[in-house]
Amino acid sequence: MKIKEEEAWQRCVVFVLILLAALSGCAAPQHIRPIALDSQAFVRKAFESVKAMHLSEIDELEMLRRCTTFLGVSTVNLGQTTSVEHLAKAMALIGDSKAKAVGCVRAAIEVAELRGVLHGSESLDAFSNNSDGKKMGAIGLSLQKQGADIIIAGVLKDTPAAKAGLRRGDVLLTIDNQTVRGLDLKEAIMRLRGELPSSVALVIQRAEDRSPIHNVIPREVINIPSRAKVEHIDDDFLYVNCGFRYYPSSVEAIALELKMLTAKMTRPPRGVILDLRWCEGGELRSTVALAGIFLPEEKLVLVTEGRAAEANAQLRNTRQVRSSRSQIADPVGKIPLIFKEIPITVLISSSTAAGAELIAAVMREERGAKLIGTRTMGLGYINTLVPIDFQHTLQMPTGFLYTPAGKKIHGNGVEPDIAADSFGADRHLEDLLYNPVDVSKDSLVRIARDELKAFVRRDTK
């Protein structure tokens, strides 16, 4: 049965944790409170926030060099100047211009190695005021890595990308005049998205035509139908597909469907197939809630670690964490205890990302689940939003995700127990959006079902 998703795809801007401290029960840090700042104080606060909270040590001098370069000063002319001298030079050039201050900060932090983003007031509203996301847009592409290249894996019909003539298999060369070769896949996806109204400039290369193709494509709100569903398959097994991204409402819907199907079954369910092959995760509270369907109360679900105190937390499967900042009191509710006991198999792929990767790993560590498919994406850092003033907020990675056993997700991914082609040669993202998984024909579902059958036979001997 398909589950209606209340949130549209435009809210899938990034795997964001707004104030991790609120989830972990810690007091919010004082420096996140926005105040009116002049241009030079704005730059100083932004740089101080990055240095204090970024997940890695920051080369302040290099940031300042990018800043002064943006302001039109060659770093060669500055010679062996110190950070203090660089900062003084930058401040003299900025003067009282807020536009220069904003441009300076963006030039310093919006590089691949820092993964920082400075949002204006429009995007701050979209993140922090629980807006419906209508101010953010995309163009309708799905991407995949192929060596150091980023390839267009799918083009959704009736979207700006489709209207511009982009095709599956095109190689993405630049986004807004910045090369993407060697770029983290999630970073490339983030660069395609932006505030509305806006456009994005792409340069692509097509196999049959080696000449670069230039496009300027307007962003739009992209609504993608949910593919989250729960289904009763043969031998009293249940199939759970988490869709492309989960929210408190979709986790609640999955839990509700599991309870309803269980009530209709003549015998208790004997196992669950959890399909995370296309899932890019969700906010941490939803990650805990989804994992909590299958884990005992109070069980440790995930650990976050970073340089700043706010980025260090241990999140357990509790009602307080599951319902934090959510309008839904507890998305999991009173799930039947049998789901915390019956065997589980999990389907994964290279598109399984972030919180979905962690759920797969936790199911193996805590429930002994077999993972089937291919290695996951390996995207496991958390982002924090830090308001700099009333109009701008800084988004930056502040910590990494770890499983309860201490395994780091980022850069490692999660390896399957049973390696198998996750999709099949003819299954692409845009196909799956409009033609959902047929569990009676899907090869990985068959493998997962056979594993559950074998487990049940062993368990009953």
N, C-alpha and C positions, 0 to 999 in steps of 0.2 A: 504493500500500500504506500503510495507516494505521500510525502509529508510536505505541507505548504510552508514555505520559508517566508517569514515575515520581513526579514531584512534583505534588501536587494544587494546585488554584487558590488554596487558602488561603495559599500561600507567595507569591502575587503581591501582596504588601503594598505595595511601592514599588520603584522602580528604585533599589536601594540599592548603594552602594559602601561596604563596611566596611573602613576603613583603606586608602584609596587608595595610601598609601605602600607597602603590601605588594606591590601590583601593579607599581609603578614602580621597585621595588628600593631605595627610600629607607628609612631607619630610621624606626620608628614614633615619633611625638612623645611626649615624656614625659608631657604633661598628660592623656593618655588612660588612664593607669593608675588604676583606681578605688581610693579609700581611704575610710575612715570619716570622715564630715564632720558637724559640728554644723549646725544649721539656717542660721545666718548665713554660715558658710563655704560651705555648699551654694549659697546664692544668689549669693555673690561669684564662685564658680568657674563657675557656669552663665553668668553675665553676661560674665565674662572670656572664656569659650570662644566665645560668640556673637560678641563684638566681634572676636576674633582670627581666626575661621575663616569667618564668614558671607561669602557671595559678594558682598555689597554693604556699603557703609559703614553703620554702625548709629547711629541716634539714641538714645544711651543715656538721655537725659533722658526721651524719650517712653516708652521701656521702663519706666523707673522710675515714671512717671506711671500707667501701666497697673497696675503692681504696687501702688502705694499706693491706687489706686481699688479694686482687688480687696480690699484690706485695710480698706476702708470709709472712706477719707479722700478728700474731694473735692479734686481738683487746683486748684479755684478758691481754696480756702482756703490753698493753698501759695504762691500768688502767683508771683513771679519767682525762686523758689528755684533753687539750682544743683543739679547732679547729686549732688555730695557731700552737700548738705543733704537731698535727696530720699532718698538711700541711707540716711542716718542715721535719717530718719523711718521708713523701711520696716523697718530692722533693729530699731528700738525696738518697732514693732508686732508683728514676727515673734517676737521673744523667743527662746525655746527650742522653739518649735512647728515640728516638721518638716512637718506638714500645711500650715501657713500658708506655709512656705518653698516647698513644692512648688506650691501654688496660686498663689503670687506669680509664680514663674518661668513657669508655664503661661500666666497672664494676660498676661505680658509678651511671650512669643514666639509663642504660637499664634494669630497673626493672618495675614491673607492676604499682606501685604507681606513678612513674615519667613519664612513657611512652616515655622516651627519646630515640633517636637513633642517633648515630654518623656515618655518611656516609663517605666513602672514596671518592676519586676523581671520580671514575666511576659512583657512584650513584648521586653525585653532578651534573655531566653532564646530567644525565637523568632527574633530577628535574629542573635545572635552565637554561639549555641551549636549551630548547625546542627540545630536541632530540626525536627520534621516539620511545624511550623506549626499544630498542632492547637489551640493557644491563641488563635489569631486567627480572626475570623469576619467575615462579610459578610451581605447580605440578598438578593442575587441580581438586582441591577439593572445594566443598562448605560446610560450617559448620553451625551448629545451636546449641543454648544453650538448655540444658535439666537439669534444676536445676543448680548445680554447675559444671556439666560435659559439655564437648564440644563434640558433636556428628557429625560424617560425614553425611551430609544431601544429598550429591550427589557426584558422581565421573564422570567426563566428559570422554567420550570415546576417545581412542587413545591419552591419555595423560600419563605422567609418573606415576600418581597415579593409573590409570587403569592398566597399565603394571605391577605395583608392587602388584596388587591383592587387593588393598583397596576396601572396600565395603560400601554402604550406611548402616548406623546403627552402624558401628564401633565406639568405644569410644576412643577419642584421649587422651592419658595419658601424653606424654611429646613431646616437640619439641626441638631438639638439647639439650637433657638432662635437660631441664627445664620443671617443671610441668605446666600444663595448667589448672588444676582444679581451678575453681574460677576466671580464667582470663577473662577479657573483650573479647567478641567475636571478635571485630575488631583487638585487639592486637594479638590474635591467628592467624588471617588471615595474619596480617603483618609479623609474624614470619615465615610463610610458604613461603613468597616471599623473593627474594634476588637477589644480583648481579650475573651475569653470567660470566664465568661458576662457578657453585657451586652446592652443594647437601644439603639436609636437612635430619636429622636423626629423625625418628618418632618411638614412641612406642604406639601401639594401643592394645585394648582389644576387643575380639569378643564374642558375647553372648554365642555361643555354645562352646567356648574354653576360659576358664578363664585365661589361661597362656598368659602373655604379648607377643605380636608379634613385633619384631624389624625390621625396614626397614631403609635403606639409599637410598634416592630417588633423582636422579638428577633433577635440575630445568630446565625448558625449557620456551621459549616464548609460551604463551597460547593464541591462537587466538579464540575468541568467536564470533559467528555470532550475529549481533545486532538484537534485537527484538523490536526496536523502530518502531512504525508505526502509521499512521492516517487512519481511516476508517469511511466511511459514513454508519451508520446503519439506521434502519427504523425510521419513525416519525420525520425525519429531525434532528436527533441527530448525533453528531460526537464522535468517540471513539479515544482517544489519549493514546498510550502506550509509555512511555518514555524509555523503555528498561532497561538495567542493570546499565547504567551510562550515564550521558549526558555531552556533550562537546559543545563549541560554534557552531561547524559544525552541530551537531545533533539537537540543538535547532533551528538553522537556517532552517534545513530541515523540522522540524515539523511545523514551522511557514509558510514555503513555501507551504507545503502540505495542511495546513488549508486554505490558500488563494486560492489555485487551486481548492480544493473541493468546497469551497463556491461559486466560480465563475461558477462551473458546475451545482450547485443545482438550481432547479426552484423556490425554496423559500428559504429565509434566514434560517440558522440553528437555532434551538430553544433551544439547550442545548449541553453541552459537558460532556463526561465521561473521567476523567483523571485517568489513571491507573498507580499507583506508587508502586505496590505490590512487585516488584523485584528490585526496583531502590535504589542504594546506594548513590545517589546524584552526586555531581560534584564540581568543584571549585566555589567560591562564585560568580564570575561574571556570570557564566552560571546559577547558581541558581536564580540570579536576572533576567537574561534574560528569563528563562523559566517561572518564575512567572509573568514577565512583559507582556507576551502574554495576560494574563487575568486581568491585573491591569492597572489602569490609569497611565499616565506619572506622574513622581514625587512622586508617592505613596511610602511610607516607606515599605521596604520588609523585612529587617532583621537588627538586632542589635548584635554586638559582644562586649563582655566585658571581660577584663582581668586585671591583675595587672600592666602590662606594658602599656605605652601610645599607642604604636603601635597596641595593641590588642583591642582598643576601637574605634568603628566606627558605623555609621548609614548609611546603604546602601539603596539608593532609586532607583526606576525604572527610570533611566535616560540613555540616550545614552552613556554618558561618562563612567558610571559604566559597562553597558552591553558590551561595546567594549574594555574595558581596557585590554591591553596586548594581545589582540586577533588579528589575521590576518584578521578576518572578521570585517568589519567596524561596523556593528550593526546586530547581529544574528537575531533579531526580525524584523527589518525593519519596513515597513508600514503595520502592521497587521491590518485587518479590525476592526474598533471600536466595531463592534457587539460582538466580543469575550470578550470585557471588560464589557459587559452588560448581556449577556444571562446566565441562571442558569448553575451551575457546580455541579457535584458529583465527589468525589474522592475515589478511591479504595486504601486501605492501608493494610499492613500486618506486621508481626514481622521482615520481611526482608527489610522493608522500612527504610532507614537510612539517617542520616546526613541532607544534603540539601533537600533531598526528603521529609523528615519529616517536615522540616520547610515550604516547599511549601504547603504541606497538611494543616498545621496549619494556614498559611496565607490565603489560600483560604477560610477557615472557618471564620476567623476573619474579613477579608476584603470583601469577596464576599458572605458570608452566605452559603457556600457549605456544603453539607452533606457528612460526612466521613463514609465509609462503609468498614467493615473488622475486623481486630484485632489490638491491641495496637502495635505501631511501636517500633523499636529497642531501641530508647533512646540514640542515639550516636550523640552528638551535641557539640563537642569541635573543635576548629580550630588549625591547626598546622602551625608553622612558621619555615622557614629554615634560619639559621643564619650561614654564613660562618665563620669558626674559623681561617683557614689559606687557602693557595691555594689548599690544597689537601683534606681538611675535612670540612664538614658542619654539624651543629647540627640541628636536627629536634626535636621539642618539642611542646606540647600543650601549647598555650599561652592565650587562651580565650574560652568562651562559646558562643553558639548561642542562641539568644532570638528572639521571635516573636515581631512584632510591639506592641502588647499588653503587652509585658514584660514576657511572659511565657518561661521558660528555657526548652530546648529540652533535654539536656544531663541528663541521669538518670531518666527522667520522661517519655519520649516518648510522643506520641500523641494518645489519646483514640478516638475510633470511635463513631459516633453518633448512628450508627446501627451496632451492633455486628453480625458478620457472619464469617463462615469458609472462610478464604482468598483464599484457593487453592483447597480444595477438597482432600479427602484421597489419591487419586491416582495421584496427580500432584506434581512432584518433579522438582528441578531445572534443572537437566540434561534432563528431558523430555521436559520441556518448551523451552530449548535452540534449540531443533530440531523440536519441535511440538508447534508452537506458539498458543496463545489464540484464540479459536474459539468463537467469540463474540456472535454467535447465540446460543451457548450451555452453556457459562460460567454463573454460578449461580449469581455471584456478579454483572456482567454486567446487568443481568436481573433486579436485585434489583435496581441498579442505574438508569436504564431506567425507571422503574416504578416510582421512586422518581421524576425524571425529568417530567414525564407525569403528575403526581399529581401537581407539582409546576406550570406547564404551565396551567393546568385547573384552579387552584386557581387564577392565575395571569390574566386570560382572563375573569373571572366573573365580 
